[in-house]
Amino acid sequence: MPPRKGKPADKAVKVVQQGDAVVPASKLPPWLRFPLLVLSSLTLSSLLYSIAAKYTAGDLASVSRRLDQWWEVGALLGWRTFELGLGWFGNYDGYDLAALSLLSHGPPLYLLGTFYNVRPATVISSLLIDTLTTYVPFRLLRPLSLAHSASSSQRSVAIANKDIVTDYTIQSFTTILAATIYSVTLYTAYVTYLPVYLVTYFEGIPSVAATHSATPIALLPLTLLFGLAAKSFIFTPAVAASPSLADAKAAAFNPATATLSETFWYNVWGFSPKTKVVIKRTLALVLVSGINTFVQTFVTVEGVEAIGAVAYSAIWSTAAAITGAALGVVGSV
């Protein structure tokens, strides 16, 4: 019997490879997707901050630097666009961007809540806004990767090392490991150089008492959130990584017949797929968390000098680098 005409089911569904997931091709033109992502993120951010201003403006206004130079506003918008571009062209999904946003926007907000007496409600609402305004646009324009789909609710998804990705015990231990690294790194800064830098380069800072009363155990409940985000951003995608065509070619590398260029790249970048994911994502995390912490601290907080912002952002960049290395070791076992 010939098929009926006009049935939607008769039409072939075009699919594309997006990151590590095969998904239906978007009907939007490729050139329009990223501008739409940036526009929707910035618009949503402005809307949510306008709504929250009724409750948080007083707290933030007391510590915020007046932005009356065009380059200051341009730097913030440009950096936000770079963050979104890094995620979009790096094939990150909504979970990746939410985790990266939390890890990069959390440190400057922690500074305000701990040393500038900004209310916890204001800190939490600002962190939620920054996270949601990256997650929601990405979630609408790009589906979750296979790794995050399997680790969340869609347990039937077929991926490499699924037993590790979906094991709650392993996920919990890696979260605690990452959180401990962040806690110990922050505590080390507290007992070494940070109090002097806060007093010297953070003019008008109300108090530095938190640097003297903190302990790694006391900081751990707070850093658990950072540990969860780091695990989601680095460990889960790395463990679920599958060899690509380039990896297959590298595995077939023959030093006797390889060209000079092939030999060079094999020695420089001849790692396993897991290791490559760990390296790339750790570098991205170090870059984004370090620069964003510097920009948000130096440009927006009144009285902060550049040296002080660098000293504070270095803590979080160091924590990100150590965490990435540790998660990479665990993932390779």
C-alpha positions in Angstrom: 0.0 0.0 0.0 1.5 3.4 -1.0 2.1 5.8 1.9 -0.4 8.6 2.5 0.6 12.0 1.4 0.9 15.0 3.7 1.7 13.0 6.9 4.4 14.7 9.1 5.8 11.3 10.0 6.7 10.8 6.4 9.2 13.7 6.5 12.8 12.9 7.4 14.0 14.5 10.5 17.3 16.2 10.0 19.7 15.8 12.9 23.1 17.2 13.7 25.9 16.5 16.1 26.0 19.0 18.9 28.8 18.6 21.4 28.4 14.9 22.4 24.7 14.7 21.7 22.8 14.0 18.5 19.8 16.3 18.4 17.2 17.6 15.9 18.6 20.5 13.9 17.4 23.9 14.9 15.2 25.8 12.5 17.0 29.0 13.4 19.7 30.2 11.0 23.2 29.4 12.5 24.2 33.1 12.3 21.2 34.1 14.4 21.6 31.7 17.3 24.6 33.2 19.2 23.3 36.8 18.9 19.9 35.6 20.2 21.6 33.9 23.1 23.5 37.0 24.1 20.4 39.2 23.7 18.2 36.9 25.7 20.8 36.5 28.5 21.4 40.2 28.9 17.7 41.0 28.7 16.8 38.4 31.2 19.6 39.6 33.5 18.4 43.2 33.3 14.8 42.2 34.0 15.6 40.0 37.0 18.0 42.6 38.5 15.3 45.3 38.0 12.8 43.1 39.9 15.3 42.3 42.7 16.5 45.9 43.0 13.6 46.7 45.3 15.0 44.3 47.8 18.8 44.4 47.1 19.6 47.8 45.8 20.3 49.3 49.2 22.9 46.6 50.0 24.7 46.7 46.7 24.6 50.5 46.4 26.5 50.9 49.6 29.5 49.0 48.2 29.2 49.5 44.5 31.5 51.8 42.5 29.8 54.4 40.3 30.2 53.4 36.7 30.4 56.7 34.9 33.0 55.8 32.3 32.0 54.1 29.0 34.9 51.7 29.2 33.7 50.3 32.5 30.3 49.5 31.3 31.8 48.2 28.0 34.2 46.0 29.9 31.4 44.3 31.8 29.2 43.8 28.7 32.2 42.6 26.7 33.3 40.2 29.3 29.8 38.8 29.7 29.6 38.3 25.9 32.9 36.5 26.0 31.7 34.2 28.7 28.6 33.3 26.6 30.7 32.9 23.5 33.2 30.6 25.2 30.3 28.4 26.3 28.5 28.5 22.9 31.4 27.8 20.6 32.9 25.4 23.2 29.7 23.3 22.8 28.8 23.6 26.5 25.2 22.9 27.5 23.0 24.6 30.1 24.4 22.6 33.1 28.0 23.5 32.0 27.2 27.2 31.8 25.3 27.2 35.1 28.2 25.5 36.8 30.8 27.9 35.2 28.7 30.9 36.1 28.4 29.8 39.7 32.2 29.2 40.0 33.0 32.6 38.4 30.3 34.8 39.9 30.4 33.1 43.4 33.8 34.5 44.5 33.0 38.2 44.2 29.7 37.7 45.8 31.4 35.8 48.6 33.6 38.7 49.1 30.6 41.1 49.5 28.8 38.8 51.9 31.8 37.9 54.1 33.7 41.2 54.3 31.2 43.9 53.2 28.3 42.9 55.4 26.0 42.4 52.4 23.0 40.4 53.4 22.9 36.7 52.5 19.6 37.1 50.8 21.2 39.7 48.5 24.1 37.4 47.7 22.0 34.4 47.1 19.5 36.3 44.8 22.4 37.8 42.8 24.0 34.4 42.4 20.7 32.8 41.3 20.2 35.6 38.7 23.7 35.2 37.3 23.3 31.4 37.1 19.7 31.4 35.7 20.5 34.0 33.0 23.1 31.7 31.6 21.3 28.4 32.1 17.9 29.4 30.7 19.1 30.8 27.3 21.4 27.8 26.7 18.7 25.3 27.8 16.3 26.9 25.3 18.7 26.9 22.4 20.8 23.8 23.1 19.8 20.5 24.7 21.7 18.8 27.5 24.7 16.8 26.6 24.5 13.0 26.8 26.8 13.1 29.9 24.5 15.5 31.8 21.3 13.8 30.6 22.5 10.5 32.0 23.8 11.9 35.2 20.5 13.7 35.9 17.3 11.8 35.1 17.5 10.1 31.7 19.3 7.0 33.0 18.6 5.1 29.7 21.0 7.3 27.7 23.9 5.3 26.3 27.3 6.8 27.1 30.8 5.8 28.0 31.4 4.9 31.6 27.7 5.2 32.4 28.1 3.3 35.6 30.5 6.0 36.9 28.5 8.9 35.7 25.3 7.6 37.3 26.8 6.4 40.5 25.7 8.6 43.3 28.5 7.5 45.7 31.2 8.5 43.2 29.5 11.7 42.4 29.3 12.5 46.1 32.9 11.7 46.7 34.1 13.8 43.8 32.0 16.7 44.9 33.4 16.5 48.5 37.0 16.3 47.0 36.5 19.4 44.9 34.8 21.2 47.8 37.7 20.3 50.2 40.3 21.7 47.7 38.4 25.0 47.5 38.1 25.1 51.3 41.7 24.4 52.0 42.9 26.8 49.3 40.8 29.6 50.7 41.9 28.9 54.2 45.5 28.9 53.1 45.1 32.4 51.7 43.4 33.5 54.9 46.4 32.4 57.1 49.1 33.7 54.7 48.8 36.9 52.6 45.1 37.7 52.2 44.4 39.7 55.4 47.3 42.1 54.6 46.0 42.6 51.0 42.5 43.2 52.2 43.5 45.9 54.6 46.0 47.5 52.2 44.2 47.4 48.8 40.5 47.2 49.7 39.9 50.8 50.9 36.9 51.1 53.2 36.5 47.4 53.8 34.3 47.1 57.0 36.0 44.0 58.6 38.6 41.3 57.9 37.6 39.3 61.0 36.4 36.3 58.9 40.0 35.6 57.8 41.0 35.0 61.5 38.0 32.9 62.5 37.7 30.6 59.5 38.8 27.0 59.4 38.7 24.4 56.6 35.8 22.6 58.2 33.8 25.8 58.8 34.3 26.8 55.1 33.3 23.3 53.8 29.5 23.8 53.9 29.9 26.9 51.7 32.4 25.3 49.3 30.2 22.3 48.8 28.3 24.3 46.2 31.6 25.1 44.4 32.5 21.4 44.6 29.2 20.3 43.0 29.7 22.8 40.2 33.3 21.8 39.5 32.3 18.1 39.5 29.5 18.9 37.0 31.7 21.1 34.8 34.9 18.9 34.7 34.5 15.4 36.0 31.2 14.3 34.5 32.0 15.4 30.9 35.5 14.0 31.1 34.5 10.5 32.4 31.8 10.3 29.6 34.1 11.4 26.9 34.3 9.2 23.8 37.2 9.0 21.3 36.7 11.3 18.3 38.0 10.8 14.7 41.1 12.8 15.7 41.7 10.6 18.7 41.4 7.5 16.4 44.0 8.9 14.1 46.3 9.7 17.1 45.9 6.2 18.4 47.2 4.9 15.0 50.2 7.2 15.1 53.3 5.6 13.6 56.6 7.4 14.4 58.3 5.8 11.5 56.0 7.2 8.9 54.7 10.4 10.7 55.6 13.8 9.4 57.3 16.4 11.6 54.0 18.2 12.2 52.2 15.0 13.1 55.0 14.0 15.5 54.9 17.5 17.2 51.2 17.5 17.8 51.2 13.9 19.0 53.8 14.8 21.6 52.1 18.0 22.6 48.4 16.9 22.5 48.5 13.1 22.3 46.4 12.6 25.4 43.4 10.4 26.0 39.9 11.9 25.3 39.3 12.1 29.1 42.6 14.0 29.7 41.9 16.4 26.8 38.5 17.3 28.3 39.9 17.8 31.7 42.7 20.1 30.4 40.4 22.2 28.2 37.7 22.6 30.9 40.2 23.3 33.7 41.9 26.0 31.6 38.5 27.5 30.8 37.5 27.5 34.5 40.8 29.0 35.6 40.5 31.7 32.9 36.8 32.6 33.5 36.8 32.4 37.3 40.0 34.4 37.6 39.2 37.2 35.1 35.5 37.5 36.2 36.5 37.7 39.9 39.0 40.4 39.0 36.6 42.4 36.8 33.7 42.2 39.2 35.9 43.1 42.2 38.0 45.9 40.6 35.4 47.5 38.4 32.2 47.2 40.6 33.4 47.3 44.3 34.2 50.8 45.6 37.7 51.2 47.0 39.3 48.1 45.5 42.7 48.6 43.8 43.9 46.4 40.9 46.6 44.7 43.0 44.0 43.7 45.6 41.7 42.4 42.9 44.5 40.3 41.4 45.4 38.9 44.8 41.8 37.9 45.6 41.1 36.4 42.1 44.4 34.4 42.3 42.9 32.3 45.2 40.0 31.1 43.0 42.1 30.5 39.9 44.5 28.4 42.0 41.6 26.5 43.5 40.2 25.8 40.1 43.5 24.6 38.7 44.2 22.2 41.6 40.6 20.9 41.5 40.8 20.2 37.8 44.1 18.3 38.2 42.6 16.3 41.1 39.4 15.4 39.3 41.5 14.5 36.2 43.5 12.0 38.3 40.4 10.5 39.8 38.7 10.2 36.4 41.7 8.4 34.9 41.8 5.7 37.6 
